Structures are given as structure tokens and as C-alpha cells.
């Protein structure tokens, strides 16, 4: 194996590990946001957003093959943003 190929493989492995770490960090933030919303007593009417994002991350079927986690990161970011926007909305009257 040549030195160039070894360097390329190491760089690719580091990039895959970094994107996986970002995806896992976003998943943790998503779970924490959901828990915070529940503790605050806010109704989370879009629970399908949370479970859909988690399923997309875990299931083997992806839009982009798994060595590139950019699609997973995008789905997690959208779910996190959706849950955060639910937290920022004022509570419904009478609820």
C-alpha cells in the first residue's frame, strides 16, 4: 500500500468519524430539547418530527450513503429547529 493511499484512507476515516460525532451530538441535543419541552409542560404536537429524525438516523436506508452523514445531520437540525420553535411559541389560551 502506498503512502498516498494510506494518507487518503486516514483522512477519510477522520472525516467520517467527525461527521458521525456531529450527528450523535445533534441527536443528544434533540433528545434533551424534547425532554426540556416535556418538563416545561409544553405540548409537543409534532412528536412525529422527533421520532422521524431518530428513525432516519438509525435506519439503514438513507438518501446519501452512510459514510457521509450530511443528510442525517440535516434531518436532525431540522427536527431540532422545529422543536425549538415549538418551545418559543407562547402557550395556547386556556392550556
N, C-alpha and C positions, 0 to 999 in steps of 0.2 A: 504494500500500500504506500502510495507516495505521500510526501509531506503535505502537499497542497490538498489532497483528498482528506487527509486526517484533520487539517485545519478547518476545511469546509464542513465536515461532519461535526466537529466540536462546536463551531459557530451555530450550525443548525440546531444542535441539541440544546444549546444555551437559549436560543430564541424560542424554541418550543417550550422549554421549562419556564421562561419568563412569561409567555402568554398564558400558560396554564396557571401560573401563580396569580396573574391578574384576574383570570376567570374565577379562581377559587376565592380571591379576596372580594370580588364583586358578589359572589354567591353568599358569602358571610355577611356582607353589608345588607343584602336583600333580606336575609333571614332576620337580622337584627332590626331592620326597619319594620318588617311585618310584626315582630314581637312588640316593638315600641308602639305601633298603632293599636294593637290589641290591648296593651296595658293602659294606654291613654283612653280607652273606651270608644275610640273612633270606629264606626262600622266600616269594614273593608268590603265594599260591594264588588270589588274586582279581584276576588281571590283567584280566579282563573288566570290572571296575569302572573301571580306568584308561582302557582303550580305549573303553568305552561313554561315559564322560564326555567324552572328547576328540571322539568322533564326534558326540555330541549338540550340542556347541558348534559344530562345523564344518558339520554338515549343515544344509540349509535348512529341514528340517521341524522345527517346534517346537510345544510346547503353547501358548505365547504368542508372538505375532508378534515378530520380532527388534528392533524399536525399543525394546522393553522386555526387558532381558537378565536379569530376575529369575529366570526358570526356569533359564537357563543357569548363573547364579551358584549357585542351589540345588543343581543336579546336581553342579557342581564341588565345592561344600562337602561334600556327602555322600560323594563319592569321596575327597576329601582326608581326611575323618574316618575313613573305612573303612581307608585305607592307614595312617593314623597309629595306629589301634587295632591293626592287624597288627604294627606296629613295637613297640608297648608290650607285646604278649604275650610271655611267656617262650618260649624256643626249645623245640621238641619234644625229648623224651628220645631220645638216640641220633642226633640230627641236628645 
